Amino acid sequence: MINKSDIELFDLRYASAVQAIKNAIQRSQARAMQAANREMLSLYYGIGRYISENSRDGFWGTGAIKQISGQLQKEMPGLKGFGETMLKNMRRFYESWCPYINRQPSGADLQPSHLRDSVGAELQINEYEMLLEIRQPLADELNWAEFVQVPFSHHMLILRKRETIEERAFFIHECAINRWNKYQLEDYLNDRDFRCRGILPNNFSTTICDTKLAIKTVKAFKGECLLDFINAEDLYEEVEDRNEPLLNRLIADNIKQFIERFGQGFLFIKPQYRVQIGEEEKFIDLLFFNRILNCLVAVELKDARFQPSHLGQLSFYLSALDETVRLPHENPSIGIVLCREMDRTVVEIAIRDYSKPMGVATFRLGKDAPEDLTRVLPDFENLKQLMDDKYTGLEEKQ
């Protein structure tokens, strides 16, 4: 006779089997979708190249794309996605990215399936191998594995709304890791300040189960925080090395200005917030509560370059907060390392294996003006001379 404990054991085994099969199916579906999207982008890139070469410098006349689109519809009834506008988008897609290809396509790139136009010129349909051999623009700004994950409609939105390769690479990366739909991407592209907020490297998409909450979390923080209420002279007046306790105090003394520059929806709780687990007593540099995210936010200040060990320390703080401070109705605590500088690639590699939601942002002090701004400002002597000349002219008129 099978008892209740045996049934529960069987149920547990079945649940484990179901989960394993479910994970395998989801991984396979994800790979199939990525492969299909990659092939679609390759097709559109090849068609875009063919149209570009013939419509820009070739023998096609005015209105050729419209006529070709109409003929396609007649010869392939029910064909969707190859209207005049779409064909022009394919041309733009090719022309936007062809400068980043190292070489011209060769015969080895051609797949068995190809089309020929009326004069016998080959139309290359699949150029994915060529896409794999394109150079990285601007020091690895663009990850080409992520590039082929982003749908064509997303690519066209990015191309229409962003002009520089840096911005395009940034939004392609964010699209790939956050799995934005078209409407979410459009919202972020319309937010002119998102480039500053969204560059914060994080693991929110993998540690926050609610996708909408994960997106809200990304938008809640700025990737770079300008502490223009703190001058370098104030911070390093007595010491040449880093002075994190003084930095902590200067921020706490100007907390309103800090919150305005740090993000949205923050309420300040306390500096040097004490948490204790067992006999371990630790102090969190700055503790906030975020009303939008409904969670505690721990900020660890590092007046130095980011180190992977900073995340281990912050992860312990978050565990302590969730264990001893967080209320049942609140979301899990979030941690931010606010440091002087970082290597984004190092941060992304270091942060992805942590189970606690964390991000890394940088800060600039008031005197750390951007280089392009300092170049256009006159130095003190020139400014003094300009002011003297101005007042001299006023006196002469009087």
DAURNOR-V40766 format. One record per helix or strand of 2 or more residues. SS is the DSSP state (h for helix, s for strand). FROM is the first residue (numbers start at 0). TO is the last residue. If there is no record, write none. Layout:
BEGIN
SS/FROM/TO ; SS/FROM/TO
END
This chain:
BEGIN
h/3/54 ; h/63/74 ; h/83/99 ; h/106/108 ; s/114/115 ; s/121/122 ; h/127/131 ; h/143/146 ; h/151/160 ; h/164/177 ; h/181/189 ; h/193/197 ; s/200/201 ; h/203/206 ; h/210/219 ; s/223/226 ; h/231/234 ; h/243/252 ; h/254/261 ; s/265/276 ; s/279/289 ; s/294/304 ; h/308/323 ; s/333/340 ; h/343/350 ; s/357/364 ; h/370/375 ; h/379/396
END
